Amino acid sequence: MKRTLISFMVIAITITLTLFSENVQSQTVVKENPMSELILGIPKASEKNFSLVTDAIFQVKGIELVQFCPVHQLALIKYDKNTFATKEDVVRALQAKNLSMPMFIKEGSFEDVKDMCNE
């Protein structure tokens, strides 16, 4: 009788642990990367005055400069989607830091721009 009870308890514990484990696995949430990419065209930017752009970028929390392409006057920027809802919000935040240069959101991929700038 004792063996039957112990066997029953071992089976019950095994089933409980298995169900608990499956429940925990099904509730695991994969977090999305909060960083998004932005390609900015800055027609008046050059190697000489790009420090104005980098200063503005470093002053805004949630924005980081990945690369500047002086030949094509493009800045590759990553921004936190939890901080900025849209790419336009990023541009407004940079302009609010007294960056009076015109900026345009460009379409494309970072890889394409990097390839184009490294040619």
N, C-alpha and C positions, 0 to 999 in steps of 0.2 A: 504494500500500500504506500509506504514511504517512497519507494523507488518510482511508483507511478506518479505520485504528487511532485517529486523532484523533476521527473521527465516532463510533466505537464508545465511546470514553472519554467524550465529551460526553453521549451517550445514557445511558450507565451512571451518570454523576454526576447527571444530571437525574432518573433513576428513583430513585436512592438518596435524593436530597434530597426528592423527592415523598413517598416512603414514610416517611422520617424525620419530615417535617412532619405527615403524617396520624397517625403514631404519637404525636407530642407532643400534637396536638390531642385525640386520643381519651383521653389521660391527664390532661387538664386537669380539675381538680376544682373545682367551685363550692362555696365554703365557705358554710355556713349562718350566718346572723346569730346570734351567741351571745346576744344580748339578747332577753329575753322580757318580756311585759307582765304586771303584777299589779295588780289593783284591791283595795285594802284598805279595809274598813269599820272606822273607829275611832270608836265611839260617844261616847267621852268627849273627843274632840279638838275643840278650838275654835281660833279665831284667837289667843286669848290663850295657850294652852298648847301650841300646835303646835310651838313651838321644841323641846320635848322630843322630838317625833317626828323633826324634821329633824336634831337632834343625833345621834340614834341612827342615822338613815339615813347621815349623813356619816361615821360611825365604822366602818361596815361596808363593806369592799371588795367591789365587784361589785354594789352597789345604788345607784340614783340616783332622786331624786325628780323626777317630771315635772310634777305639778300637785297642789295640795291644793284640795279643794272643801269649804269650811267649811259651806255650807248643808246638804249631804248627808253631811258627815263622812266623806269618801272621800279616799284618797291614791292617786294614780296613780304607780306605781313600775315602773321597768325594772330587771331583774336579769340577771346573767350566768349563763347555763345551764351554763357550764363550772365555775362556782363553786358553784352551788346546783342540786341535782338536781330539787328540787320546790319549789312555792310555799310549802309548809309549812316547808321549810328556811329560806326567807327570813324567815318570821314568827318562827321560833325564834331566828334570828340577831339580829333586832331586839329580841326579848324578852330575850336574853342581855346586851344593852346597858342593862339596868336600865329598860327601857321597860315599865312595869307596866300600861299601858292595855290593855284587851281589844281584840283585833284579829280581824277576820273576813275571810276571802277571799271576794270577791264575783265573780260571773260577769258578763260583759258586755264591751263593747269600749271602748277609750279614747275613741274618737270619740263614742260614745253618752254617756259620762259627761261629756266636755267640753261637748257640746251641752246636756246637762241642767244643768250647772253655770253655763253662760253665759247661761241664760234669765233 
